[in-house]
């Protein structure tokens, strides 16, 4: 099931790269709300609604409490079947095409099980789309999470 269209992650990344990083996890609520995400009782989880379906964006933080990365599932193969895997692959390809159109060629391409495509932005921020048999994930790494790639 496709949860978020490719344009959603493009819009989010374009906004995320404009935020004044570093941002403490406890101070992220107004930024999440600008993205259309709503707080939950867990300080590192935010609800994102799509087609009357609520999903969670989950924040990772560093030892200082700064947001290091965030991720969410953009599509899932809920039936865990071959047809769903093909649909996920198509969605992944659509996301990569949308990213290339928005930001140009990726910084990093990884093939094999769980292929991923990563774009690098000024200030050492990274947006990544990862495909697997069961889901397509969107990850965003803030400057505090750049060690993942540098």
Backbone as a ProteinNet text record, in pm:
[ID]
protein_1_A
[PRIMARY]
XXXXXXXXXXXXXXXXXXXXXXXXXXXXXXXXXXXXXXXXXXXXXXXXXXXXXXXXXXXXXXXXXXXXXXXXXXXXXXXXXXXXXXXXXXXXXXXXXXXXXXXXXXXXXXXXXXXXXXXXXXXXXXXXXXXXXXXXXXXXXXXXXXXXXX
[TERTIARY]
83.9	0	89.2	64.4	136.2	75.3	156.7	108.7	131.2	251	286	338.3	286.9	332.9	475	551.2	687.7	696.8	597.3	603.1	605.1	549	549.3	691.7	775.4	910.2	992	962.9	1029.9	995.9	868.2	823.3	886.9	885.7	944	1092.6	1165.9	1310	1334.6	1262	1281.1	1256.8	1167.6	1144.6	1250.7	1282.6	1379.2	1515.7	1560.9	1693	1695.4	1579.2	1570.9	1567.9	1547.6	1538.5	1674.9	1676.8	1802.1	1865.8	1924	1987.7	2109.8	2143.3	2078.1	1949.1	1860.6	1734.6	1726.4	1698	1679.2	1547.8	1544.6	1422.3	1307	1331.4	1225.8	1176.8	1253	1216.1	1163.6	1142.3	1107.7	959	872.5	727.8	686.9	728.7	682.7	731.6	847.8	898.4	816.6	784.6	700.1	565.1	509.7	379.1	386.5	498.5	515.6	516.4	558.5	559.2	423.5	330.6	199.7	195.8	296.4	303.9	254.4	188.1	135.8	208.4	227.9	298.1	217.9	289.1	229.5	281	232.2	287.1	437.3	486.6	629.7	701	803.1	866.9	939.3	970.2	1042.2	951.5	820.9	726.1	627.5	598.7	500.4	408.1	279.4	182.3	180.5	170.3	156.6	34.9	-57.8	-180	-175.2	-217.9	-227.5	-347.3	-437.8	-554.7	-626.2	-649.6	-717.1	-641.6	-513.2	-428	-316.4	-299.5	-197.1	-72.9	40.5	170.9	259.1	372.4	461.5	593.4	635.4	772.3	844.6	959.9	1035.7	1168.2	1199.2	1323.7	1429.2	1553	1667.4	1745.4	1808.8	1883.6	2024.6	2110.7	2247.7	2256.1	2375.2	2392.5	2356.3	2358.1	2324	2175.6	2097.1	1953.6	1914.2	2010.1	1980.9	1920.9	1826.1	1770.7	1883.4	1907	2013.2	1956.3	1839.9	1777.2	1629.2	1555.7	1415.2	1380.9	1283.7	1243.4	1096.2	1041.7	907.5	890.1	792.8	758.4	668	710.4	631	538.3	570.3	488.3	518.2	417.9	435.3	372.7	437.4	383.7	311	190.8	117.7	78.3	55.5	20.8	145.5	262.9	390.8	394.2	347.4	344.8	425.5	441.4	519.4	456.6	324.7	256.5	286	282.7	315.5	460.4	549.4	691.2	712.2	639.8	649.4	597.5	486.5	431.1	531.2	597.2	698.6	814.4	858.9	968.5	930.5	809	762.2	758.8	715.9	710.6	852.1	943.9	1083.8	1137.9	1114.6	1160.8	1097.3	970.2	902.9	964.9	998.8	1062.4	1200.5	1276.8	1409.7	1395.6	1301.5	1279.6	1239.9	1153.6	1112.1	1230.6	1314.4	1433.4	1531.2	1552.2	1642.1	1588.2	1458.2	1398.5	1413.9	1395.8	1401	1543.9	1638.8	1771.1	1887.1	1861	1968.8	2015.9	2134.9	2188.2	2218.4	2195.3	2219.2	2367.2	2391.3	2523.3	2572.5	2480.3	2516.7	2406.3	2446.9	2356.3	2407	2318.4	2355.9	2261.7	2319.4	2241.1	2234.3	2169	2159.5	2031.2	2030.5	1914.7	1902.5	1785.8	1765.4	1837.8	1818.7	1886.1	1842	1932.7	1900.4	1961	1899.8	1947.1	1952.3	2065.7	2087.8	2129.3	2066.6	2104.8	2169.7	2271.8	2340.8	2301.6	2280.3	2240.7	2343.5	2349.9	2442.7	2423.3	2533.4	2527.4	2535.7	2573.2	2585.5	2456.1	2350.2	2223.2	2200.1	2131.3	2113.1	1968.8	1913.4	1781.9	1802.5	1735.8	1757.2	1623.4	1613	1499.5	1556.6	1497.7	1544.9	1430.5	1460.8	1359	1390.6	1285.1	1298.7	1176.8	1174.2	1061.1	933.4	947.2	831.5	795.8	889.4	858.3	953.3	911.5	996.8	1004.6	1126	1147.4	1206.6	1170.8	1230.5	1310.2	1436.8	1522.9	1577.5	1587.3	1652.2	1754.6	1877.5	1985.4	2021.5	2016.1	2052.4	2205.3	2260.1	2406.3	2461.1	2380.3	2423.7	2427.2	2363.5	2365	2454.3	2530.8	2612	2718.8	2757.9	2862	2822.1	2692	2642.9	2703	2738.2	2783	2923.3	2975.7	3106.8	3216.6
-117	0	124.4	213.6	339.8	433.2	482.1	568.2	714.8	745.5	882.7	886.9	980.5	1000	1056	1033.4	1085.3	1235.2	1312.5	1457.3	1493.4	1407.9	1435.4	1444.1	1345.8	1350.5	1463.3	1499.7	1613.7	1741.1	1760.5	1877.9	1880.2	1765.5	1760.3	1793.6	1734.2	1761.2	1908.7	1965.1	2106	2195.3	2155.6	2231.4	2199.2	2072.2	2030.7	2096.1	2109.3	2167.8	2316.6	2378.6	2520.6	2543.9	2439.3	2455.2	2491.5	2561	2605.6	2496.8	2397.9	2288.5	2341.3	2290.9	2180.3	2223.4	2125.8	2144.1	2032.7	2069.3	1971.1	1896	1769.2	1690.1	1761.8	1813.7	1880.1	2009.3	2064.1	2188.1	2165.3	2040.4	2009.5	2027.9	2034	2038.2	2147.3	2274	2373.5	2345.9	2284	2248.7	2134.8	2036	1925.3	1977.8	2071.1	2126.2	2200.7	2266.2	2332.1	2230.1	2107.1	1999.1	1929.5	1966.4	1902.5	1779.6	1762.5	1647.9	1690.6	1601.8	1635	1557.5	1622.1	1555.7	1437.7	1347.4	1234.3	1239.8	1153.9	1152.4	1117.5	1049.3	1019.3	1137.5	1194.3	1314.3	1293.1	1169.3	1143.1	1086.5	1084.7	1034.4	1144.9	1154.5	1249.6	1178.4	1212.2	1152.5	1227.5	1150.3	1204.4	1135.7	1215.3	1158.8	1159.7	1049	1035.9	948.4	1000.9	922.9	857.5	934.8	886.2	773.2	766.9	665	738.6	711.5	778.9	691.7	752	685.6	770.6	716.1	788	822.3	945.9	986.4	966.1	903.3	877.4	950.5	1026.9	1102	1021	1031.9	979.4	1099.4	1084.6	1196.8	1155.6	1257.4	1231.4	1243	1228.9	1232.1	1365.7	1470.4	1604.5	1635	1541.9	1563.3	1632.5	1650.5	1710.4	1606.6	1649.7	1559.9	1523.4	1394.7	1342.2	1294.6	1230.6	1177.7	1157.5	1135.7	1101.6	1007.1	923.8	830.3	796.8	754.9	703.3	611.7	525.7	432.5	503.6	505.7	570.6	472.6	344.2	241.2	108.4	21.4	-109	-219.4	-334.7	-454.6	-533.3	-490.3	-550.2	-694.4	-731.5	-870.1	-958.1	-893.1	-964.9	-1063.3	-1017.2	-1103.2	-1040.5	-1116	-1068.1	-946.2	-943.5	-829.1	-701.2	-712.2	-598.5	-556.8	-654.5	-622.8	-545.2	-581.7	-510.2	-367.3	-351.3	-217.9	-132.3	-191.9	-118.1	-76.3	-166.1	-132.8	-15.7	-18.8	91.2	222.4	215.8	335.6	388.1	299	337.7	409.3	352.1	412.4	550.5	565	695	796.7	753.2	842.9	886.9	794.5	828.2	927.2	903.7	995.6	1134.3	1140.3	1268.9	1339.9	1264.3	1323	1375.8	1301	1347.3	1474.8	1480	1597.8	1719	1698	1808.4	1852.8	1756.7	1788.7	1742.9	1678.7	1631.4	1492.4	1461.5	1326.9	1301.5	1180.3	1147.6	1150.6	1166.5	1161.7	1017	925.7	786.8	693.5	588.9	482.6	351.9	277.4	147	42.1	-62.2	-169.2	-289.3	-394.9	-517.6	-522.6	-607.1	-613.5	-479.5	-421.5	-291.3	-179.5	-166.2	-58.6	77	173.5	307.4	412.1	528.7	643.7	759.6	831.2	937.8	1066.2	1176.7	1309.4	1386.4	1463.3	1546.3	1692	1763.6	1903.2	1988.8	2117.1	2206.4	2197.1	2207.4	2196.3	2053.3	1960.3	1818.5	1758.3	1775.1	1708.5	1610.3	1501.5	1395.1	1345.1	1322.8	1260.4	1127.5	1026.7	891	820.9	744.2	655.6	514.7	424	285.7	193.6	95.5	0.2	-138.2	-208	-346.6	-424.9	-550.7	-634.8	-597.2	-539.8	-513.6	-365	-274.5	-131.9	-44	81	187.2	290.1	322	414.5	546.2	651.7	783.4	815.8	851	893.1	1031.1	1113.5	1243.9	1254.2	1289.3	1303.4	1450.4	1503	1641.6	1651.3	1771.3	1780.6	1697.3	1679.7	1597.9	1449.8	1408.4	1268.7	1242.5	1342.2	1331.3	1222.6	1180.8	1076.8	947.9	932.9	816.8	811	928.8	935.6	991.6	1063.4	1126.5	1047.3
0	0	0	-94.3	-101.4	3.7	94.6	201.6	165.7	116	80.5	-61.5	-138.2	-275.4	-273.9	-381	-385.9	-357.1	-400.6	-378.8	-230.6	-145.9	-1.5	51.9	20.3	75.8	13.2	-110.5	-173.1	-94.2	-67.3	8.4	146.3	215.9	350.7	348.4	256.6	250	222	127.2	95.4	216.6	303.8	426.8	531.9	549	651.6	632.6	509.3	486.4	520.7	534.5	570.6	721.7	799.7	945.2	1003.8	1117.7	1179.9	1267	1204.5	1278.3	1353.2	1470.4	1541.3	1611.1	1623.3	1695.2	1799.2	1922.1	2027.9	2005.5	2041.2	2028.7	2098.8	2219.7	2295.9	2231.4	2137.9	2070.5	1928.7	1889.8	1751.6	1718.7	1817.7	1793.3	1694	1709.3	1611.5	1469.1	1456.1	1323.3	1264.1	1347.7	1301.7	1254.4	1329.5	1291.7	1158.6	1129.5	999.7	885.9	916.1	817.4	807.2	895	897	985.6	1070.1	1160.9	1298.3	1369.8	1501.2	1610.8	1725.8	1836.6	1891.3	1953.7	2024.6	2168.5	2256.2	2393.3	2397.7	2295.9	2288.5	2223.6	2285.9	2231.1	2098.2	2064	1938.5	1829.1	1852.2	1752.9	1716.2	1585.7	1536.3	1440.3	1447.4	1356.4	1223.9	1116.4	982.1	921.9	872.6	815.8	664.3	607.6	462.1	430.3	351.5	309	427.3	532.2	653.6	721.8	701.9	763.2	837.7	965.2	1044.6	1054.4	1025.6	1037.3	1127	1169.1	1258.6	1193.3	1214.9	1188.4	1321.1	1315.7	1437.7	1428.8	1533.5	1540.1	1614.5	1568.3	1641.4	1692.8	1807.8	1862.2	1900.2	1916.5	1958.5	2111.1	2164.2	2310.3	2372.3	2292	2341	2330.9	2276.4	2261.2	2132.9	2040.6	1910.7	1816.9	1734.1	1632.9	1537.2	1522	1435.6	1302.7	1308.1	1187.7	1214.2	1107.6	1119.3	1006	1030.9	924.7	936.3	822.4	819.9	700.5	711.4	604.6	505.3	377.6	273.2	201.9	208	143.8	211.4	215.8	280.4	194.9	196.9	131.9	240.9	273.7	385.3	360.4	234.6	202.4	199.6	198.6	192.7	77	-40.1	-157.2	-270.9	-379.8	-494.2	-560	-568.3	-628.9	-548.9	-417.2	-332.1	-346.6	-364.1	-383.2	-513.3	-616.6	-744.9	-728	-656.9	-632.5	-553.6	-454.2	-377.9	-467.5	-551.7	-642	-732	-784.6	-869	-790.9	-666.3	-583	-556.4	-527.8	-506	-630.2	-747.2	-872.5	-891	-857.7	-867.5	-772.3	-652.1	-555.1	-603.8	-659.6	-711.9	-827.5	-915.4	-1028.2	-977.7	-877.3	-821.2	-756.2	-685.7	-624.2	-727.5	-831.8	-939.5	-1004.8	-1025.2	-1086.3	-994.4	-864.4	-768.3	-737.2	-723.2	-670	-757	-867.1	-953.3	-915.8	-961.6	-939.5	-791.3	-746.3	-606.1	-569.1	-442.3	-382.5	-373.2	-344.6	-319.2	-368.2	-439.9	-484.1	-424.9	-362	-307.6	-364.4	-422.2	-483.9	-390.2	-435.1	-357.1	-276.7	-172.9	-83.9	-12.7	-19.3	42.6	-29.3	-161.7	-234	-179.8	-189.2	-141.5	-232.9	-229.8	-304.9	-206.1	-205.9	-108.5	-179.3	-140.3	-189.3	-75.7	-110.2	-11.9	-34.7	75.6	71.4	143.1	111.2	180.5	332.8	403.1	548.7	597.5	508	543.1	595.1	516.2	541.1	426.9	456.2	358.8	360.5	242	227.4	157.6	207.7	156.6	139.9	32.1	9.5	1.3	79.4	86.7	47.4	-35.6	-78.2	-23.6	8	52.2	6.7	38	-1.1	73.8	194.1	277.9	289	254.2	268.3	186.4	168.5	115.9	227.6	269.1	380.1	332.7	401.2	381.2	506.8	490.4	601	570.2	673.4	660.9	772.2	735.8	833	845.7	966.8	994.3	996.4	1009.3	1021.4	1138.1	1241.9	1356.7	1323.5	1216.2	1172.7	1054.7	1013.6	890.4	897.6	1014.6	1026.3	955.4	933.9	859.2	719.4	664.6	525.8	507.2	603.4	586.6	653.9
[MASK]
++++++++++++++++++++++++++++++++++++++++++++++++++++++++++++++++++++++++++++++++++++++++++++++++++++++++++++++++++++++++++++++++++++++++++++++++++++++

